[in-house]
Amino acid sequence: MSRRINVIAVQIWIVILLFTVIASSSQAQSTGAPVTLERFAAEFEPEIKSAMEAGNIPSCTVALTSGDRIVWQQAYGYSNVWSRTPAKKDSVYLIGSTFKAMSTIALLQLMEQGKFKLDDSVSTHLGEIKIQGEDSNHPVTFRHLLTHTSGMPADFGPFPLWGDANPPELRDYLKSSLKVTAPPLQKEVYSNMAFSLIAYLVEKMSGKPFKQYVRENIFTPLEMRDTEFNPRPDMEERLATPYVVDEKTGEQKATARLRAQVWPAGLVYGTIHDQANWLIANLNGGEFEGKRLISESTHKQMLTKQYPQFPGPVENLWGSKAAGFGLTWWVDERGGDVYFAHSGSVPGYTAFLLGNRTRKLGFAILTNGNRAHPHLIKLADKAMELLKAQPAAGK
């Protein structure tokens, strides 16, 4: 009898032990992600602070994405140095030319509706607006516009926000200024003018004002609730001050807020959360939470280098010799992984986006630092290196 009791006791002990092991395993699994993120932050945050110091960056907001979600976001530094206002995760910055690929998707949506083909002559869709200096035997195509090979100049046309003068209407600007200074495909010239023309084409083909079309077909489906051409009052309250470094004193100096005649090229404001949503859509082939912006095949073209004859790095900033322009996105391949990126820069603000399409990993940063591109690119690469080392990376 006692032997039987001992056997039962041993069985009960084994069951208790099994439950203990299972419970411990379950607890480890449930707390595993936070521990991993804590370790990640411990390695990554010193890199952020180092980049801010090296790049003279007063503040930044950073987001990291994996798969279809934001896995980490944080804010650092002062959005207003004078008042020592700490940056927050919902601080608003000018996103600059990271907006360009959004314009591209707006245009490609219309292509998928049969409005044009990538290698069509743009002039046949312009009506009264003419491209000055264009050779009809070598016309500018839509593909040229989207790869900065159109021969159109950079252009900007700044207007102080608090000045008396205003940028001209988009149609008036293009009617008086649209031109090529060289035939298409002679070289890559980063052209804000070309993207102003893209906005006009979106208006003409959709029958809607460009801003309205983008709000309805890009911002709304991507739940980009804090991205706007002109910040709402509640966004202005969170707006980071633009800074440049005073050459004489080395101190941060507030600089003028600008508008521009090429405003569709990137005079847009937003938050790091919205930038992360934009990244997620591009990491998932043009889809966000079940809402598809463009077909996967069209999006794949966006991430495919269009003209191999132009070697990288793109803009002498990013990528290998094999890097180049896809359809607006900067694209490259490293170790068998497809990467895409783009920067944004207006006096007093620098932004950067980097995505690993193969593993669906993304990095986004917004800053009120001036011309900080090299430091942000280096930081993005470090973030990607650390993300790839995470157990769940790309899943």
N, C-alpha and C positions, 0 to 999 in steps of 0.2 A: 504493500500500500504506500509506504513511504517512498519506495522507488518510483512509483507512478506519479506521486506528488512532485518529486524532484524533476521528472521528465516534463510534467506540465509547467513547472516553474521555469525550466530552461526554455521551453517553447514561448512562454509569455515574455521572457527576457529577450529572446530573439526578435519577437514581434515589436517590442518596445524599441529595441536597437534599430530595427529597420525603419520604424516611424521617425526616429531621431535623425537617421541618415537622410531620409527623404525630406524631412522638414528643413534640415540644414542645407541640403542641396537646393531646395526651393527658395530658401532665403537668400542663398548666394546668387541664384539666378535673378531674383527680383531686385537685388541691390547691385548686381554686376554693372549695369549701365551707368549709374551715378558714379561708381568708383572709377570706371573707365574714363568718364568725362572729367572727373576731378584730376586724374593723372594727365589727361590731355591738356587741361587748362594749366596745370602746373608747368608743363613743358612749353605751351604756346604763349601764355601771357607775357613771359619775359621777352619773347620775340616781338610781340606787339609793341611793348614799351621801348625796345631797342629801335624798332623802325620809326616810331614816333620821334624819338630823340634825334636819330640820324637824318630824318626828313623834315625836321622842324614843323611837326604836325601838332597843332594845339589840341585837337580832339578827333576821335574816330568812333564809328560803330561798326561792328564786325558780325557777320553771320556765317555759319557753316551748315551745309545741307548734305543729306545722304538719302538716296532713293527719292521718295516723294515727301520728305518732311524736313523741317528745320531742326537740327540737332543741338545747336548751340548758338547763342548770340549774346553780345556784351557791348558796353560803351566805356570809353576811356577819355580822360582829359577834360578840357573846358571848352564848351561850345561858345562861350563868351569869356575871353581872357580877362577883360576889364572888370566884369562883375563876378568873375570866378564861378560861373554857372556850370556845374558838371554836365557833361553830355549824358544823355539817357538813351535807352534802346529805341525810343520813339522820337528822338531828335530828327529834325528835317534838314537835309543837305541838298545842294544842287547835284543832280546825278550826271550831268554832262552827257557826253557822247555814248554812255552806256545805253542811252535811249535809242540810238540809231537802229539797232537791230529790232526794236519794237516797231519803228516805222517800216522796216523791211517786211516784217510779218504782216503788217496792215496791207502793204502793197501786194505781197504774195497771196493773201487771201483773195484779192481781186483777180490775180492771175488764175487761181484755181476756179474762179467763176467764169473763166474764158474771156476776160477782158483784154488780155494781151499774152504774148509769149516772151520769154526772157531775151531772145535775140531779135525781137522786133525793134525797128527804129522808133525812138522816143518821139521824134518830131511829128510822126503821123498821128499822135494822140494829143498834141498840144493846142491845136486850133490857132488862135491869134498870137500866141507867144512863140517867138522864134529863138533858136539857139544861134546867137551871133558867132560868125566864124566857122560854122559847121560846113564840112565838105559833104555834099549829098552822096558822093561815091563812097564815103567812109562815115556813115552816120553813127551817132551815139545810140547805143542800145540800152535796154533796161539792165542787162548784165554788167555793162560798163559802169552805169551809175552805182550799182551795188558793190562794186569791187574797186572803186576809186581809180578807174582806168579811163574815165570819160574824156579826159583832157580839160575838164573844168577846174578853175582855180580853187584854192582853199576858201578864201573870203570869210569874213566874220561880221564886220560892221557894228562895233559896239556902241551902245547908247546907255549912259548912266541912268540907273533906275529913277533917281531923283532929279534928273535933268528935265529941261523943257521940251526937248525934241523926242519924238517917238519913232520907232522903226516903221517903215512903210508897210502897207498891206502886202501880203505874200504875192498876190498877183502883180501888184505894181513893182515890187522889188524885182521879180523875175522878168517882167516885161522890159525893164530898163537895164538890167545887169546880167541876165543869163547869157553865157558865152563859153566858148572853148578857147584855150590858148595854145592847144596842140591837138593833133589828131588822136582819136582813141587808141589805146594800147601802146602808146609810145613809152609811157612810164606810169608808175603809181604816184598819184598826187592826192593826198588826203583832202577831200573836198566837202566842206559844209554846204556849198552852193548846190551840189548834186543832191544832198538830202533835203534841201529846201524844195527842190524840184520834185522829189519823191512825194513830199507832202501835198504839193499842188496836184500831182497825178492821182493821189488817193482821193482828193476832193472831187476832181473832175470825173473819175470813174465811178465813185460811190454815190455822188450827188449829195454828199454831206460835208459840212465843214470838217477839216482835218481833226481838230481837237475833239469834236463830238464823236467822230468815227473811232478815234483811238480810245476814248473813254468807254464807248460801248463794246468795242471788239477786242481790246487788250486789257485795259485796267479792270473793268468789271468782271470778266470771266476769271482773271487771275487774282481777284480779291485784293487788288492794290488800292486800298481805300485812302492811303495817304500819299498818293503820287498825283501831281497836278502841274499844269503849265504855269498857272498863277496860284500861289499858295492861298488856301482859305485862311480866314482869321485864326482858327484854331491851329493851323499848321504854322502860320507866321509866329505864333507865340512860342513855338518849339524850334524856330529856325536858327541854325548855327551861323555865327558871324564869319564872313570870309576874311582870311588873313594872308598877308605876305610878310616876308622877313625884311626888316629895314637893313639895308646894306651897310650903313654906318654903325648902327648900334647893335645889330644882330638880334634885336627884339621883334616880337610879333607886332605887326601894324595892321589895323583894320583897313580893308581896301573897299573900293566902291562896288556895290552890287550892279550888275550889268544886265541889260537886255541886248538883243542883237537882231539885225535884219535877217539873219539865218536861224531864227529861233527854232524851227523844226529840227535842227541838227543836234539839239541837246540842251536848250534852256528850259529844263524840266526839274522839278523838285520832288524829293521822295524820302522814304525811310528805309532802313536796312531790312526790315521785315518784308517790305514790298519788293525790294531788290532780290531777296531770297526766293520769294514766290516766282519771280521772273526767271531766276536760275533754274528752279525746279521744273518749270515748263520746258525749258531747253534741254535739261538733263533727261527728260522723258519724251523726247521726240516731238515736242510741240503740244503736249497734253498736260493739263493741270486738274487734278481731282475729277477725272472723268470728262472734263471739258476740253475738246480738241480745238486748237487755234488754226493749225494747218495740218495737212497730211504728213505722215511720217516720212514719205519719200521726198516731199518738198523740203521738209526740215533737214533731211540728210544732205540735200544739196547746199543748204546754208552752212553746213559743217564740212564741206568738201572744197579744197583749194581749187579755184577756178582757172587760174593762169599760172602753170608751172614755170613759165619763163621768168617770173619775177621771184628772185630768191629772198629768203628771210634774213635777219629777223624783221618782223612786221614793225613798221614805223621806226626801225632801228632801236626798238625797245624790247620786243618779246619774241621768244621762240627760237628754233634752230634755223639753219639755212633752208630747210624744207618747209618752214612755216610760210603762211601767206594769207591772203583774204579768201574766205569762203564768200557766201553772199552776206557781206557786212561783218560777220564774226571773224576774228582772227583765229586761224586753225593751225594745228600742229599735231604730230604724232610722236609720242615718247614711249619707248619700251612696249610698243604694241597697243598703247592706249591713245584714244582720240581726245585731244584737248581743244577747248575753245575759250576765247577771252576777249575782253575789250576794256579800254580805259575811258575815263571821262575827265575833262579838264577845262575849267573856266577860271579866270583869276580868283584865287582864294579858296578854290575847291579842287580836290582830286578824288576820283572814284576808280574802282577796279573790280572786275568780275573775272573769275576763272572757273571753268567747269571741266571735269573729267567725264566725258560722255560714256565711256566704256564701263566705268565703275559707278557712275551716277553720283559723283561727289562734287560739291561746289563750295566756293569761297567768294564772299562779297564784302567789300569795305567802302565806306563813305567817310570822307574827311573834310575838314576846313583848313587843310594845308595846301600850299601852292606848289604846283609842279613836282609832286612827290612820287611820280610814276615808278622810278627804279626801286624805291623802298617798298612800295606796295606790291610790286611784282615779285620781289624777293620774299616778302612775307607770305604771299599767296602760294608760292612754291613750297615754303616750309609747312604751311597749313595742309597742303595736299599730301606732302610726305607723311605727316603725322596722321592724317585721316586714313590714308592707305594702310597704315600699320594697325588700325583698330580692328578688332575681331569681326565686327559686323559691317566693315567697309564695303559699300557697293551692294549690300543685300537689301 
